[in-house]
């Protein structure tokens, strides 16, 4: 497939690019500053320097692609942010302008409470986490609203706390509800999960919750 990765300089984005290349895909990695990327030259990798907030600037990065993957992250800032919401809004517009349809985007399970959570997580852990991370979580919820409002073939992936552990392939997924007890996940396994859902029709217009 021909794939474009936004947030390619981050931990998850780096894993997406490397795993996609290893699987034989053609990859375009987008970064505001190309110096942020740590990839060796590869015949199926191209790098585009562009501001994700500008639909016109990123249009060439999504035109003619089979799918777009967003690994944008808000970080853990203590002040309001719109990095993910504004970035995805721009990506969605660029995709609409160029006719690209498939979008897979990272969110976070911590921003949402549902009946997939156990009592301790639902009543204590997540309410506390949402208070501490209220600004980045608000950004992610706004991002999800942006995605849901489109007619794209979208999938939202909600992981738990991320680590830099290895790719194992041993994780659980659940559609439209959190994974009970799935408290951590490596970024490598998150990338594996996202790439494996690209051609899965069951995950179109759905939320994929994942955890170990």
Order of alpha helices (4+ residues) and beta strands (2+ residues): beta-alpha-beta-beta-alpha-beta-alpha-beta-alpha-alpha-beta-beta-beta-beta-alpha-beta
